């Protein structure tokens, strides 16, 4: 019984770490792309601003993953916004 709990805990931490690394990167990349398109400034300034803000997005995503109640909520908290912003980016790019 004790060994099973230990393995379950370690798998939860590993899942959160993967969510923070890969999911955080995906969220930061999509948010950078969306902000690059929607910020009302010259393209070069919009891209630079979005890129700088992506560091904050990535950091907040990593904090969120380890603050969530369980690994499923952590994945949902990263995956849902990433998918929604990806869909929004698709719509923005197809409308242009």
N, CA, C and O atoms as a GROMACS GRO file, in nm:
protein
  384
    1UNK      N    1   0.082  -0.119   0.000
    1UNK     CA    2   0.000   0.000   0.000
    1UNK      C    3   0.086   0.125   0.000
    1UNK      O    4   0.057   0.220  -0.073
    2UNK      N    5   0.189   0.128   0.078
    2UNK     CA    6   0.277   0.244   0.088
    2UNK      C    7   0.352   0.265  -0.043
    2UNK      O    8   0.370   0.378  -0.087
    3UNK      N    9   0.397   0.157  -0.105
    3UNK     CA   10   0.470   0.168  -0.231
    3UNK      C   11   0.381   0.223  -0.341
    3UNK      O   12   0.427   0.304  -0.421
    4UNK      N   13   0.256   0.181  -0.347
    4UNK     CA   14   0.163   0.229  -0.448
    4UNK      C   15   0.139   0.379  -0.435
    4UNK      O   16   0.133   0.449  -0.536
    5UNK      N   17   0.126   0.429  -0.312
    5UNK     CA   18   0.107   0.572  -0.291
    5UNK      C   19   0.230   0.651  -0.334
    5UNK      O   20   0.218   0.760  -0.390
    6UNK      N   21   0.347   0.596  -0.308
    6UNK     CA   22   0.472   0.662  -0.346
    6UNK      C   23   0.484   0.671  -0.498
    6UNK      O   24   0.523   0.775  -0.551
    7UNK      N   25   0.451   0.563  -0.567
    7UNK     CA   26   0.458   0.562  -0.714
    7UNK      C   27   0.356   0.658  -0.770
    7UNK      O   28   0.385   0.732  -0.865
    8UNK      N   29   0.237   0.659  -0.715
    8UNK     CA   30   0.132   0.750  -0.762
    8UNK      C   31   0.174   0.896  -0.744
    8UNK      O   32   0.152   0.979  -0.833
    9UNK      N   33   0.232   0.927  -0.631
    9UNK     CA   34   0.279   1.064  -0.605
    9UNK      C   35   0.387   1.104  -0.706
    9UNK      O   36   0.383   1.214  -0.762
   10UNK      N   37   0.482   1.014  -0.729
   10UNK     CA   38   0.591   1.045  -0.821
   10UNK      C   39   0.541   1.061  -0.965
   10UNK      O   40   0.591   1.146  -1.038
   11UNK      N   41   0.444   0.981  -1.005
   11UNK     CA   42   0.386   0.996  -1.138
   11UNK      C   43   0.309   1.128  -1.151
   11UNK      O   44   0.311   1.192  -1.256
   12UNK      N   45   0.243   1.170  -1.044
   12UNK     CA   46   0.174   1.299  -1.044
   12UNK      C   47   0.271   1.415  -1.059
   12UNK      O   48   0.244   1.510  -1.133
   13UNK      N   49   0.383   1.407  -0.989
   13UNK     CA   50   0.484   1.512  -1.001
   13UNK      C   51   0.546   1.512  -1.140
   13UNK      O   52   0.570   1.617  -1.198
   14UNK      N   53   0.573   1.393  -1.193
   14UNK     CA   54   0.629   1.385  -1.328
   14UNK      C   55   0.531   1.440  -1.431
   14UNK      O   56   0.572   1.510  -1.524
   15UNK      N   57   0.404   1.410  -1.415
   15UNK     CA   58   0.302   1.461  -1.507
   15UNK      C   59   0.295   1.613  -1.500
   15UNK      O   60   0.283   1.680  -1.602
   16UNK      N   61   0.302   1.667  -1.380
   16UNK     CA   62   0.300   1.813  -1.364
   16UNK      C   63   0.424   1.876  -1.426
   16UNK      O   64   0.416   1.983  -1.487
   17UNK      N   65   0.538   1.812  -1.409
   17UNK     CA   66   0.661   1.866  -1.467
   17UNK      C   67   0.653   1.870  -1.619
   17UNK      O   68   0.695   1.966  -1.682
   18UNK      N   69   0.598   1.764  -1.678
   18UNK     CA   70   0.581   1.760  -1.823
   18UNK      C   71   0.480   1.867  -1.867
   18UNK      O   72   0.499   1.932  -1.969
   19UNK      N   73   0.374   1.883  -1.789
   19UNK     CA   74   0.275   1.987  -1.821
   19UNK      C   75   0.339   2.125  -1.813
   19UNK      O   76   0.312   2.211  -1.897
   20UNK      N   77   0.423   2.148  -1.713
   20UNK     CA   78   0.489   2.278  -1.699
   20UNK      C   79   0.586   2.303  -1.813
   20UNK      O   80   0.590   2.414  -1.867
   21UNK      N   81   0.662   2.203  -1.851
   21UNK     CA   82   0.764   2.222  -1.955
   21UNK      C   83   0.700   2.230  -2.093
   21UNK      O   84   0.716   2.330  -2.163
   22UNK      N   85   0.630   2.126  -2.132
   22UNK     CA   86   0.574   2.121  -2.268
   22UNK      C   87   0.448   2.206  -2.282
   22UNK      O   88   0.434   2.281  -2.379
   23UNK      N   89   0.357   2.193  -2.187
   23UNK     CA   90   0.234   2.271  -2.194
   23UNK      C   91   0.260   2.420  -2.176
   23UNK      O   92   0.198   2.502  -2.244
   24UNK      N   93   0.350   2.454  -2.087
   24UNK     CA   94   0.386   2.595  -2.068
   24UNK      C   95   0.449   2.653  -2.193
   24UNK      O   96   0.422   2.767  -2.230
   25UNK      N   97   0.533   2.574  -2.258
   25UNK     CA   98   0.594   2.620  -2.383
   25UNK      C   99   0.487   2.641  -2.491
   25UNK      O  100   0.490   2.742  -2.562
   26UNK      N  101   0.396   2.548  -2.503
   26UNK     CA  102   0.289   2.561  -2.604
   26UNK      C  103   0.202   2.682  -2.575
   26UNK      O  104   0.167   2.757  -2.666
   27UNK      N  105   0.166   2.702  -2.448
   27UNK     CA  106   0.084   2.817  -2.412
   27UNK      C  107   0.158   2.947  -2.440
   27UNK      O  108   0.098   3.042  -2.491
   28UNK      N  109   0.286   2.953  -2.407
   28UNK     CA  110   0.364   3.074  -2.433
   28UNK      C  111   0.377   3.100  -2.584
   28UNK      O  112   0.370   3.214  -2.628
   29UNK      N  113   0.396   2.995  -2.660
   29UNK     CA  114   0.412   3.011  -2.805
   29UNK      C  115   0.282   3.061  -2.869
   29UNK      O  116   0.285   3.151  -2.953
   30UNK      N  117   0.170   3.002  -2.831
   30UNK     CA  118   0.042   3.043  -2.889
   30UNK      C  119   0.006   3.184  -2.844
   30UNK      O  120  -0.044   3.264  -2.923
   31UNK      N  121   0.031   3.216  -2.718
   31UNK     CA  122  -0.001   3.351  -2.672
   31UNK      C  123   0.088   3.455  -2.741
   31UNK      O  124   0.044   3.566  -2.767
   32UNK      N  125   0.212   3.419  -2.770
   32UNK     CA  126   0.300   3.509  -2.845
   32UNK      C  127   0.246   3.533  -2.985
   32UNK      O  128   0.244   3.647  -3.033
   33UNK      N  129   0.200   3.428  -3.050
   33UNK     CA  130   0.146   3.442  -3.185
   33UNK      C  131   0.019   3.527  -3.185
   33UNK      O  132   0.001   3.613  -3.271
   34UNK      N  133  -0.069   3.502  -3.088
   34UNK     CA  134  -0.194   3.579  -3.081
   34UNK      C  135  -0.164   3.726  -3.052
   34UNK      O  136  -0.220   3.814  -3.118
   35UNK      N  137  -0.079   3.752  -2.956
   35UNK     CA  138  -0.047   3.890  -2.923
   35UNK      C  139   0.024   3.961  -3.038
   35UNK      O  140   0.003   4.081  -3.058
   36UNK      N  141   0.105   3.889  -3.112
   36UNK     CA  142   0.172   3.950  -3.227
   36UNK      C  143   0.073   3.998  -3.331
   36UNK      O  144   0.099   4.096  -3.402
   37UNK      N  145  -0.039   3.930  -3.341
   37UNK     CA  146  -0.141   3.966  -3.440
   37UNK      C  147  -0.232   4.077  -3.388
   37UNK      O  148  -0.270   4.166  -3.465
   38UNK      N  149  -0.269   4.073  -3.260
   38UNK     CA  150  -0.374   4.164  -3.211
   38UNK      C  151  -0.323   4.293  -3.148
   38UNK      O  152  -0.400   4.387  -3.133
   39UNK      N  153  -0.197   4.300  -3.110
   39UNK     CA  154  -0.150   4.424  -3.047
   39UNK      C  155  -0.152   4.540  -3.148
   39UNK      O  156  -0.103   4.526  -3.260
   40UNK      N  157  -0.210   4.653  -3.108
   40UNK     CA  158  -0.225   4.766  -3.200
   40UNK      C  159  -0.100   4.854  -3.207
   40UNK      O  160  -0.099   4.966  -3.157
   41UNK      N  161   0.002   4.802  -3.268
   41UNK     CA  162   0.127   4.877  -3.285
   41UNK      C  163   0.197   4.824  -3.409
   41UNK      O  164   0.154   4.723  -3.465
   42UNK      N  165   0.303   4.889  -3.453
   42UNK     CA  166   0.375   4.835  -3.570
   42UNK      C  167   0.416   4.689  -3.548
   42UNK      O  168   0.443   4.648  -3.435
   43UNK      N  169   0.420   4.613  -3.654
   43UNK     CA  170   0.443   4.468  -3.647
   43UNK      C  171   0.568   4.433  -3.567
   43UNK      O  172   0.565   4.343  -3.483
   44UNK      N  173   0.677   4.503  -3.592
   44UNK     CA  174   0.803   4.473  -3.522
   44UNK      C  175   0.786   4.494  -3.371
   44UNK      O  176   0.831   4.411  -3.292
   45UNK      N  177   0.723   4.602  -3.333
   45UNK     CA  178   0.702   4.629  -3.190
   45UNK      C  179   0.605   4.528  -3.128
   45UNK      O  180   0.624   4.486  -3.014
   46UNK      N  181   0.503   4.488  -3.203
   46UNK     CA  182   0.407   4.390  -3.152
   46UNK      C  183   0.475   4.256  -3.127
   46UNK      O  184   0.451   4.191  -3.026
   47UNK      N  185   0.559   4.215  -3.220
   47UNK     CA  186   0.629   4.086  -3.205
   47UNK      C  187   0.726   4.092  -3.087
   47UNK      O  188   0.734   3.997  -3.010
   48UNK      N  189   0.798   4.201  -3.074
   48UNK     CA  190   0.893   4.214  -2.963
   48UNK      C  191   0.820   4.216  -2.829
   48UNK      O  192   0.862   4.151  -2.733
   49UNK      N  193   0.712   4.290  -2.820
   49UNK     CA  194   0.633   4.297  -2.697
   49UNK      C  195   0.574   4.160  -2.662
   49UNK      O  196   0.579   4.117  -2.547
   50UNK      N  197   0.519   4.093  -2.762
   50UNK     CA  198   0.461   3.960  -2.740
   50UNK      C  199   0.567   3.860  -2.695
   50UNK      O  200   0.542   3.777  -2.608
   51UNK      N  201   0.684   3.869  -2.754
   51UNK     CA  202   0.793   3.778  -2.716
   51UNK      C  203   0.836   3.802  -2.572
   51UNK      O  204   0.858   3.708  -2.497
   52UNK      N  205   0.847   3.927  -2.534
   52UNK     CA  206   0.885   3.958  -2.396
   52UNK      C  207   0.776   3.913  -2.297
   52UNK      O  208   0.807   3.864  -2.189
   53UNK      N  209   0.650   3.929  -2.334
   53UNK     CA  210   0.541   3.885  -2.247
   53UNK      C  211   0.532   3.733  -2.236
   53UNK      O  212   0.478   3.681  -2.139
   54UNK      N  213   0.586   3.663  -2.336
   54UNK     CA  214   0.580   3.517  -2.331
   54UNK      C  215   0.659   3.460  -2.214
   54UNK      O  216   0.625   3.353  -2.163
   55UNK      N  217   0.763   3.529  -2.170
   55UNK     CA  218   0.837   3.483  -2.052
   55UNK      C  219   0.748   3.485  -1.928
   55UNK      O  220   0.756   3.396  -1.844
   56UNK      N  221   0.665   3.586  -1.917
   56UNK     CA  222   0.571   3.594  -1.805
   56UNK      C  223   0.465   3.485  -1.815
   56UNK      O  224   0.429   3.424  -1.715
   57UNK      N  225   0.414   3.462  -1.935
   57UNK     CA  226   0.313   3.358  -1.956
   57UNK      C  227   0.370   3.221  -1.917
   57UNK      O  228   0.303   3.143  -1.849
   58UNK      N  229   0.492   3.192  -1.961
   58UNK     CA  230   0.555   3.064  -1.931
   58UNK      C  231   0.575   3.046  -1.781
   58UNK      O  232   0.551   2.938  -1.726
   59UNK      N  233   0.619   3.152  -1.714
   59UNK     CA  234   0.641   3.145  -1.570
   59UNK      C  235   0.508   3.122  -1.496
   59UNK      O  236   0.501   3.040  -1.405
   60UNK      N  237   0.406   3.196  -1.535
   60UNK     CA  238   0.274   3.179  -1.472
   60UNK      C  239   0.217   3.040  -1.498
   60UNK      O  240   0.150   2.983  -1.411
   61UNK      N  241   0.242   2.985  -1.616
   61UNK     CA  242   0.195   2.850  -1.646
   61UNK      C  243   0.263   2.748  -1.556
   61UNK      O  244   0.197   2.657  -1.505
   62UNK      N  245   0.393   2.762  -1.535
   62UNK     CA  246   0.464   2.669  -1.448
   62UNK      C  247   0.415   2.681  -1.304
   62UNK      O  248   0.400   2.580  -1.235
   63UNK      N  249   0.390   2.802  -1.259
   63UNK     CA  250   0.337   2.820  -1.124
   63UNK      C  251   0.198   2.758  -1.112
   63UNK      O  252   0.167   2.692  -1.013
   64UNK      N  253   0.115   2.780  -1.214
   64UNK     CA  254  -0.021   2.725  -1.213
   64UNK      C  255  -0.018   2.572  -1.203
   64UNK      O  256  -0.095   2.513  -1.128
   65UNK      N  257   0.069   2.509  -1.279
   65UNK     CA  258   0.073   2.363  -1.283
   65UNK      C  259   0.100   2.306  -1.144
   65UNK      O  260   0.038   2.207  -1.105
   66UNK      N  261   0.190   2.366  -1.070
   66UNK     CA  262   0.222   2.311  -0.939
   66UNK      C  263   0.132   2.364  -0.829
   66UNK      O  264   0.136   2.315  -0.716
   67UNK      N  265   0.050   2.464  -0.860
   67UNK     CA  266  -0.047   2.514  -0.762
   67UNK      C  267  -0.183   2.446  -0.775
   67UNK      O  268  -0.266   2.454  -0.684
   68UNK      N  269  -0.206   2.379  -0.886
   68UNK     CA  270  -0.334   2.312  -0.909
   68UNK      C  271  -0.353   2.198  -0.811
   68UNK      O  272  -0.257   2.142  -0.759
   69UNK      N  273  -0.478   2.164  -0.786
   69UNK     CA  274  -0.511   2.062  -0.687
   69UNK      C  275  -0.460   1.924  -0.726
   69UNK      O  276  -0.411   1.849  -0.642
   70UNK      N  277  -0.472   1.890  -0.855
   70UNK     CA  278  -0.421   1.761  -0.901
   70UNK      C  279  -0.369   1.776  -1.044
   70UNK      O  280  -0.383   1.881  -1.106
   71UNK      N  281  -0.309   1.670  -1.094
   71UNK     CA  282  -0.245   1.675  -1.225
   71UNK      C  283  -0.347   1.696  -1.338
   71UNK      O  284  -0.316   1.763  -1.437
   72UNK      N  285  -0.465   1.641  -1.324
   72UNK     CA  286  -0.567   1.660  -1.427
   72UNK      C  287  -0.605   1.807  -1.440
   72UNK      O  288  -0.614   1.860  -1.551
   73UNK      N  289  -0.627   1.873  -1.327
   73UNK     CA  290  -0.659   2.017  -1.331
   73UNK      C  291  -0.542   2.096  -1.388
   73UNK      O  292  -0.562   2.197  -1.456
   74UNK      N  293  -0.422   2.053  -1.359
   74UNK     CA  294  -0.304   2.122  -1.412
   74UNK      C  295  -0.302   2.113  -1.564
   74UNK      O  296  -0.279   2.212  -1.633
   75UNK      N  297  -0.326   1.992  -1.617
   75UNK     CA  298  -0.328   1.974  -1.762
   75UNK      C  299  -0.442   2.052  -1.826
   75UNK      O  300  -0.425   2.113  -1.931
   76UNK      N  301  -0.559   2.049  -1.762
   76UNK     CA  302  -0.673   2.124  -1.817
   76UNK      C  303  -0.647   2.274  -1.812
   76UNK      O  304  -0.684   2.347  -1.905
   77UNK      N  305  -0.584   2.320  -1.706
   77UNK     CA  306  -0.554   2.463  -1.693
   77UNK      C  307  -0.454   2.513  -1.793
   77UNK      O  308  -0.449   2.632  -1.822
   78UNK      N  309  -0.374   2.424  -1.847
   78UNK     CA  310  -0.279   2.461  -1.952
   78UNK      C  311  -0.338   2.433  -2.089
   78UNK      O  312  -0.325   2.514  -2.181
   79UNK      N  313  -0.404   2.318  -2.104
   79UNK     CA  314  -0.453   2.276  -2.236
   79UNK      C  315  -0.569   2.356  -2.289
   79UNK      O  316  -0.572   2.390  -2.407
   80UNK      N  317  -0.666   2.385  -2.205
   80UNK     CA  318  -0.785   2.458  -2.252
   80UNK      C  319  -0.750   2.597  -2.303
   80UNK      O  320  -0.792   2.632  -2.414
   81UNK      N  321  -0.675   2.680  -2.228
   81UNK     CA  322  -0.640   2.811  -2.283
   81UNK      C  323  -0.554   2.802  -2.409
   81UNK      O  324  -0.566   2.884  -2.499
   82UNK      N  325  -0.467   2.701  -2.415
   82UNK     CA  326  -0.383   2.684  -2.533
   82UNK      C  327  -0.469   2.653  -2.655
   82UNK      O  328  -0.449   2.710  -2.762
   83UNK      N  329  -0.565   2.563  -2.639
   83UNK     CA  330  -0.653   2.528  -2.751
   83UNK      C  331  -0.743   2.644  -2.791
   83UNK      O  332  -0.766   2.668  -2.910
   84UNK      N  333  -0.795   2.717  -2.693
   84UNK     CA  334  -0.881   2.831  -2.724
   84UNK      C  335  -0.804   2.941  -2.797
   84UNK      O  336  -0.853   2.998  -2.894
   85UNK      N  337  -0.684   2.970  -2.750
   85UNK     CA  338  -0.605   3.072  -2.818
   85UNK      C  339  -0.559   3.024  -2.955
   85UNK      O  340  -0.549   3.104  -3.049
   86UNK      N  341  -0.532   2.895  -2.968
   86UNK     CA  342  -0.497   2.840  -3.100
   86UNK      C  343  -0.613   2.853  -3.197
   86UNK      O  344  -0.593   2.886  -3.314
   87UNK      N  345  -0.733   2.826  -3.150
   87UNK     CA  346  -0.851   2.842  -3.235
   87UNK      C  347  -0.873   2.988  -3.270
   87UNK      O  348  -0.908   3.020  -3.384
   88UNK      N  349  -0.854   3.076  -3.174
   88UNK     CA  350  -0.865   3.219  -3.200
   88UNK      C  351  -0.762   3.266  -3.300
   88UNK      O  352  -0.793   3.347  -3.387
   89UNK      N  353  -0.641   3.216  -3.289
   89UNK     CA  354  -0.536   3.252  -3.385
   89UNK      C  355  -0.572   3.203  -3.524
   89UNK      O  356  -0.553   3.275  -3.622
   90UNK      N  357  -0.626   3.082  -3.532
   90UNK     CA  358  -0.668   3.029  -3.662
   90UNK      C  359  -0.775   3.118  -3.724
   90UNK      O  360  -0.769   3.148  -3.844
   91UNK      N  361  -0.872   3.160  -3.644
   91UNK     CA  362  -0.977   3.247  -3.694
   91UNK      C  363  -0.923   3.384  -3.735
   91UNK      O  364  -0.965   3.440  -3.836
   92UNK      N  365  -0.832   3.438  -3.656
   92UNK     CA  366  -0.772   3.567  -3.688
   92UNK      C  367  -0.692   3.561  -3.819
   92UNK      O  368  -0.700   3.651  -3.902
   93UNK      N  369  -0.617   3.454  -3.834
   93UNK     CA  370  -0.533   3.441  -3.955
   93UNK      C  371  -0.616   3.410  -4.079
   93UNK      O  372  -0.581   3.453  -4.189
   94UNK      N  373  -0.725   3.338  -4.063
   94UNK     CA  374  -0.809   3.306  -4.180
   94UNK      C  375  -0.894   3.424  -4.221
   94UNK      O  376  -0.932   3.434  -4.338
   95UNK      N  377  -0.924   3.515  -4.126
   95UNK     CA  378  -1.004   3.634  -4.159
   95UNK      C  379  -0.921   3.740  -4.231
   95UNK      O  380  -0.976   3.826  -4.300
   96UNK      N  381  -0.789   3.734  -4.214
   96UNK     CA  382  -0.704   3.837  -4.275
   96UNK      C  383  -0.676   3.812  -4.421
   96UNK      O  384  -0.606   3.891  -4.485
   0.00000   0.00000   0.00000
